[in-house]
Amino acid sequence: MRRFVASSMVMLLVLLVPVSAQEGDAVRLEIEVIDDNLKPWYGAGDTLVLASAIHNTGEATSINEDPSCGTILRIANSYGESLVDESIGCRGQSRGLDIGTGTTALDEHRWDLTDSDGSPVPPGVYSVSIELAGSGLMATTEVMVQQNANIPSELLIATSVVHRSDLLEVGEPFVVTYELHNPTAQTIDLTSLKDCQLLLDFEGAQLGPACDAGASILEPFAVVSLGHTMIQPAFAGDASLTIQTPDGLVLDTYDFTVEDREAQSVPLTANINTLSTTYAQGELFDGSLTLTNDGSENELLRFTNTCRATYWIVGEDGVAYDSLNQANCRDAELDVVVGASSQSTFPLQSWAFVDQVGCSMPSGDYVLVAEVPEFGYASSIELDFRRVQSANCGTGAAPLPSLSIGVDDDNNPLFELQLTGTAEQTDIQWIDICKASIQLWNLETTEKMIEKNVLCNDNERIDQALRLAPNDVLEFTLSDLNSLDYQEVDYRVYINLATDQDLVLEQEFTWPLQADVAQEDVVDDEISEEIAMLQIDGTWSSVLTSDGACWMLEDDAGTIHMLADSLQASWSPEHGTSGVYNAQPADATAACARFTAESYALVEVVQETPLIEEEPEVEESAAVEVDTQEEDILPDWAPQAVTVLTVSAILSMLGFAAFNNEAIRISTTLTGLWLLGFIGRTSETSDGRFQRGRLLGYLTANPGCHFRALLSALEMSNGQLSHHLRVLEQEESIWRRKDGRLVRYYPLTNTLHPLLEDEALPVPILAPDPLSLQGKILVLLDHDSQMGDFPTQAELAKRLDKSQQLISHHLRTLEKYGLIEGRRMGMRNRYKLTKEAMFLLETSDAYLKNEMSL
């Protein structure tokens, strides 16, 4: 009997297996959010309300459940830790539950954003599950919570809003930027803010960036970017933007008046294309804007001018650069069809990361906003730019460096470097992984006791930028100086700081220190000479060089003063503007370095008169016979003859000096070429066509040349070449194709067109300019190889007076193109030329004629 019962149970289970599988596929539990929260997150005071139901898409059936608890709620955080679990009250009972075809409503559940102890949960993404106890049916959804962030009170979060023009129109983008600042001398722990985000409200609620900038700590006085948000208004009228933290702290409120503008209904999306978002000084930004059509129909864009895709850069003080200011927009109709499930790409103008006065931009984070202005499409990305050389140009207030020299309790030397804030906001941007280099000289023997980089990061990471308030002091202990054995003589210490500003500190001391001297304030020992204030006047003009624009102020006597920097934040020079200014002598910018005039930093605008263009007056006059003596009237060709003779004399003197002085031969030649180009610009109509003809002819003979190769071959300035390339692209005579970090240019012909694959395109032989940094590296390696030496990256950086980071970048580029190879010798990598590079140097006239001082 028992055997019969057991056999019957086995047969019954076998029959039930396919039925259960079918029910499992047909019967499911679903949940739905039914509260009135419209935000993409839940915050303090909100309650999550979920409705559950069973959906049966098959025939009526029955399932088991636990009647002691019915549906239960479970909540876990992103780490899988359980915060709420209602299954604790279940007693494990079981009964059958009939389920008909269709939907069977179950219970509603509420969550007030607290854990099982009633404490508010911190920010994060939470997994919320509802289960029908005993049935195995469960559904899960994820919920974003932004409350109870507990942001440290000492942290400062600053925001700013920037848009391109004075008026904000419907569809026109504006950018919100965010900064996190530690104004204290103590490190702040940010690990608790991992899931915290800022909250925005503009025409609806949206999430902002993370509160921690992806960092675990914030160093003393450090300031980091939290990112940005690009917003395009959808409605005209008065609007307000509110930014707050999950703790309910309102950071800022901005009010807008949005002007009405016809909105475009073409459903396209914009995206910026660039090979990199990280740039070093000397590199060019080059990118494009792509419009993508995800629809099923073609879309027509009817342009009315040649400026189809433009961009602007957001910096710390607003719009730092606008490509429209450098563009030559002309009325020209063009129809562009963006096919279904296809895209169209528009090139963006190149930018060398220089401001209006030719200064390199300060190191930091920038936001690039690219637009198609006629149709309201826009996209944004963040760019990280780093200087590789210090300069007092285009920078803000510099900190005051000082050196404290004393002894510790054991009478050992103690050297401490201090940086003191001198203005309302003193920013410090490190440009290398080592914050400073030091030299120590024994003045009695004139021996250099030490020379090395100090205060270096072990993980090759540049420290966070710093911001000091007035009288804030940042201290560093120079342990490399503390460990030396000092004699009873005089010493001089020299410290060069690796910051955006050119900061150098030099101080002498006698060892052993006298007790009263050791306690003196070091600042008293450094008597700084007040720089004389001068008054200059004249009319502004600029000259475009390969390093940017060099602005010049020429007075009535013909004396030229070059602009090095401006301490007037809201002022910038304009062509033809005349004025009187208070200024101080300063070092020339990179754009002005080739000229011999004096450079000045403008301190104050005393008087300024803008250029007023007057219409010429046409007067009607009767013909009057006047007896004139022929010898008093200069012939029409006299001014031109004087100009030709003057220019010829100047060029002859420069040529003679260059011929007899090898050190200035190259720079003099370049200056002469620039003068010829500058004179040629006086007839833009004919000369522009001539230069573009040269450019198009060279590209026809050498298709695939990149920007720097064209600069070297055609001897144009950066701005001239960019202008002519842009005009030729607008005329659809040439086109471009990205190749790594380079952009190669091709003539548009039947056999060379954008539809060709990369493999089918011709690429000219790589030939770096011998005056470029890559060219200098090749020449150095060639010279050392003849002596049997193979330098390291550090040795190349020292001999070329460049940072190791920049040298490393160019070494990788040369390796990529097969011109050099690195080999492990001992404990270090050493570099040598390949056979291809040797052939290049032996067959290139430019390299053979270029004699570099090594």
Salt bridges, closest charged atoms under 4 A:
GLU30 OE2 - ARG28 NE 2.56
GLU30 OE1 - HIS55 NE2 3.16
ASP46 OD2 - LYS39 NZ 2.93
GLU65 OE2 - ARG95 NE 2.88
ASP85 OD1 - ARG74 NE 3.14
GLU86 OE1 - HIS109 ND1 3.81
GLU131 OE1 - ARG74 NH1 2.23
GLU169 OE1 - ARG261 NH1 3.73
GLU179 OE1 - ARG467 NH1 3.05
GLU219 OE2 - ARG461 NH2 3.70
GLU283 OE1 - ARG741 NH1 3.30
GLU283 OE2 - HIS809 NE2 2.95
ASP286 OD1 - ARG736 NH1 2.69
GLU316 OE2 - ARG467 NH2 3.54
ASP322 OD1 - ARG164 NH2 2.69
ASP335 OD1 - ARG302 NE 2.79
GLU371 OE2 - ARG164 NH1 3.17
GLU382 OE2 - HIS228 ND1 2.86
ASP384 OD1 - ARG386 NH2 3.17
ASP427 OD1 - ARG467 NE 2.86
GLU451 OE1 - LYS448 NZ 2.74
ASP463 OD2 - LYS435 NZ 2.47
ASP463 OD1 - ARG461 NH2 3.49
ASP480 OD1 - LYS452 NZ 2.76
GLU506 OE2 - ARG492 NE 3.28
GLU508 OE2 - ARG492 NH2 2.63
ASP555 OD2 - HIS561 NE2 3.94
GLU662 OE1 - ARG665 NH2 2.49
GLU684 OE2 - HIS723 NE2 3.89
GLU729 OE1 - ARG736 NH2 2.80
ASP739 OD2 - ARG744 NE 2.83
ASP758 OD1 - ARG737 NH1 2.46
ASP784 OD1 - HIS783 ND1 3.39
ASP784 OD2 - ARG799 NH1 2.58
GLU795 OE1 - ARG830 NH1 3.52
GLU821 OE2 - ARG823 NH2 3.61
